[in-house]
Structures are given as structure tokens and as C-alpha cells.
Amino acid sequence: MKAPNDLMIYDLVFPVFMFYFYPPLFGIAAGVDLLIDALVLFGILRFLNVRIRNRLGLLMKLWLLGLLADILGSLFLLIIERCDERLAVDMIDPYSIYTQPLSVIIFCIAILISSALIYWFDLSVLKKKLTLNQARRIALVFAIVTAPYTYLIPTSWLF
């Protein structure tokens, strides 16, 4: 029998992608996302020399849509993890994703899903305010820069 100090409580230590489902950590993730989205939006608008009215309103829309895309990517990983448990198969290791090549591939697919959703969501908002070419460029920058790369941080590195 293991001593109490050797036990790890997995209900309290969970994968980074689960931050979007745990309210206190969701606030931290949302705040960091807002900061990154603001830097990207204002930087790309300045770089492309684009003038838009109500930049703050646009930022809020893009931020909320980005959070939605991140949550959907997390949901994809959660579904895969639950399927693993039911089928007794280890496709992903949510606590140390680099132990299996298939696990890394699935996490990268989740990032690609979120990125594609970010592009699609942002393009639908931006094409109402900008030319189609400008909207595509900005949506692409958002999809690449604001993708949820935090999914690649294994919990084992944090604890």
C-alpha cells in the first residue's frame, strides 16, 4: 500500500485544456486570451493601416468567438478522453501528452480544429466591417496567432 504522500489526486490536477471548463481557471484563460486578442487586433489593424469604428466592440466579438473556438477544441479532447475510458484504449494521455505519438497528433488536431473555427468565426464578423481581402488576412492572423497552443503544455510540467 502506498503512503499518503505518494498518492496523487487526479481530480484536483487536470489537463491544461480543461481550464476552459473550470470556472476559476476559465477566468485566467479568458483574461490572457483577451490580452492576446487585443494585441493582435490592434497590431494588425495598425500594420495594415486599417481604420475601424468601434474597435473595442470588434475586439469583444472576436474575443468571445475565440473563446468559443477554444472551448470547442477542449470539448473535442474531452470527448476523445471519455471514449478512451469507455473503450479502455489509451489514445491520449491528458496528463503527459508527449508519452505517445498518437496523443500528440490528437492534441495537434484539436489545435487545428480550434484554429479553423477561429478563422471561420472571425471571418464572418470581419467581412461585415472590412473588405473581403482585409477580413481574410486578419482572420488568418487571428487563427494562427491565437490558436490554443496551451493544449500542448502537459500537466506534468506544471505539477
Contacts in CASP RR format, 6 or more apart in sequence:
PFRMAT RR
TARGET T0000
AUTHOR 0000-0000-0000
METHOD contacts of the structure
MODEL  1
MKAPNDLMIYDLVFPVFMFYFYPPLFGIAAGVDLLIDALVLFGILRFLNV
RIRNRLGLLMKLWLLGLLADILGSLFLLIIERCDERLAVDMIDPYSIYTQ
PLSVIIFCIAILISSALIYWFDLSVLKKKLTLNQARRIALVFAIVTAPYT
YLIPTSWLF
10 95 0 8 1.000
13 95 0 8 1.000
13 155 0 8 1.000
13 159 0 8 1.000
14 22 0 8 1.000
14 94 0 8 1.000
14 155 0 8 1.000
15 77 0 8 1.000
15 94 0 8 1.000
15 95 0 8 1.000
15 97 0 8 1.000
15 154 0 8 1.000
15 155 0 8 1.000
16 150 0 8 1.000
16 151 0 8 1.000
16 153 0 8 1.000
16 154 0 8 1.000
16 155 0 8 1.000
16 158 0 8 1.000
17 73 0 8 1.000
17 74 0 8 1.000
17 77 0 8 1.000
17 78 0 8 1.000
17 94 0 8 1.000
17 107 0 8 1.000
17 110 0 8 1.000
17 148 0 8 1.000
17 150 0 8 1.000
17 151 0 8 1.000
18 25 0 8 1.000
18 74 0 8 1.000
18 78 0 8 1.000
18 94 0 8 1.000
19 25 0 8 1.000
19 26 0 8 1.000
19 28 0 8 1.000
19 29 0 8 1.000
19 74 0 8 1.000
19 150 0 8 1.000
20 26 0 8 1.000
20 29 0 8 1.000
20 67 0 8 1.000
20 70 0 8 1.000
20 71 0 8 1.000
20 74 0 8 1.000
21 71 0 8 1.000
21 74 0 8 1.000
21 78 0 8 1.000
29 70 0 8 1.000
29 150 0 8 1.000
30 67 0 8 1.000
33 63 0 8 1.000
33 66 0 8 1.000
33 67 0 8 1.000
33 70 0 8 1.000
33 146 0 8 1.000
34 59 0 8 1.000
34 63 0 8 1.000
36 145 0 8 1.000
36 146 0 8 1.000
37 59 0 8 1.000
37 62 0 8 1.000
37 63 0 8 1.000
37 66 0 8 1.000
37 142 0 8 1.000
37 146 0 8 1.000
38 59 0 8 1.000
38 63 0 8 1.000
40 141 0 8 1.000
40 142 0 8 1.000
40 145 0 8 1.000
40 146 0 8 1.000
41 55 0 8 1.000
41 58 0 8 1.000
41 59 0 8 1.000
41 62 0 8 1.000
41 138 0 8 1.000
41 142 0 8 1.000
42 55 0 8 1.000
42 59 0 8 1.000
44 137 0 8 1.000
44 138 0 8 1.000
44 141 0 8 1.000
45 51 0 8 1.000
45 52 0 8 1.000
45 55 0 8 1.000
45 138 0 8 1.000
48 134 0 8 1.000
48 137 0 8 1.000
48 138 0 8 1.000
50 130 0 8 1.000
50 134 0 8 1.000
50 138 0 8 1.000
52 58 0 8 1.000
52 129 0 8 1.000
52 130 0 8 1.000
58 125 0 8 1.000
58 126 0 8 1.000
58 129 0 8 1.000
61 125 0 8 1.000
62 122 0 8 1.000
62 125 0 8 1.000
62 126 0 8 1.000
62 142 0 8 1.000
65 118 0 8 1.000
65 121 0 8 1.000
65 122 0 8 1.000
65 125 0 8 1.000
66 117 0 8 1.000
66 118 0 8 1.000
66 121 0 8 1.000
66 122 0 8 1.000
66 142 0 8 1.000
66 146 0 8 1.000
68 117 0 8 1.000
68 121 0 8 1.000
69 114 0 8 1.000
69 115 0 8 1.000
69 117 0 8 1.000
69 118 0 8 1.000
69 121 0 8 1.000
69 148 0 8 1.000
70 114 0 8 1.000
70 148 0 8 1.000
72 113 0 8 1.000
72 114 0 8 1.000
72 117 0 8 1.000
73 110 0 8 1.000
73 111 0 8 1.000
73 113 0 8 1.000
73 114 0 8 1.000
73 117 0 8 1.000
73 148 0 8 1.000
73 151 0 8 1.000
74 110 0 8 1.000
74 148 0 8 1.000
74 151 0 8 1.000
76 109 0 8 1.000
76 110 0 8 1.000
76 113 0 8 1.000
77 92 0 8 1.000
77 94 0 8 1.000
77 106 0 8 1.000
77 107 0 8 1.000
77 110 0 8 1.000
77 151 0 8 1.000
80 91 0 8 1.000
80 92 0 8 1.000
80 106 0 8 1.000
81 92 0 8 1.000
81 94 0 8 1.000
83 89 0 8 1.000
83 91 0 8 1.000
84 90 0 8 1.000
84 91 0 8 1.000
84 92 0 8 1.000
90 100 0 8 1.000
91 100 0 8 1.000
91 102 0 8 1.000
91 103 0 8 1.000
91 106 0 8 1.000
92 100 0 8 1.000
92 102 0 8 1.000
92 103 0 8 1.000
92 106 0 8 1.000
92 107 0 8 1.000
93 99 0 8 1.000
93 100 0 8 1.000
93 103 0 8 1.000
94 155 0 8 1.000
95 154 0 8 1.000
95 155 0 8 1.000
95 156 0 8 1.000
96 154 0 8 1.000
96 155 0 8 1.000
96 156 0 8 1.000
97 103 0 8 1.000
97 104 0 8 1.000
97 107 0 8 1.000
97 152 0 8 1.000
97 154 0 8 1.000
98 104 0 8 1.000
98 154 0 8 1.000
107 151 0 8 1.000
107 152 0 8 1.000
108 152 0 8 1.000
110 148 0 8 1.000
110 151 0 8 1.000
111 147 0 8 1.000
111 148 0 8 1.000
111 149 0 8 1.000
111 151 0 8 1.000
111 152 0 8 1.000
114 147 0 8 1.000
114 148 0 8 1.000
115 143 0 8 1.000
115 144 0 8 1.000
115 147 0 8 1.000
116 143 0 8 1.000
118 139 0 8 1.000
118 142 0 8 1.000
118 143 0 8 1.000
118 146 0 8 1.000
118 147 0 8 1.000
119 139 0 8 1.000
119 140 0 8 1.000
119 142 0 8 1.000
119 143 0 8 1.000
120 139 0 8 1.000
122 138 0 8 1.000
122 139 0 8 1.000
122 142 0 8 1.000
122 143 0 8 1.000
123 135 0 8 1.000
123 136 0 8 1.000
123 139 0 8 1.000
126 134 0 8 1.000
126 135 0 8 1.000
126 138 0 8 1.000
126 139 0 8 1.000
127 135 0 8 1.000
129 135 0 8 1.000
130 138 0 8 1.000
END
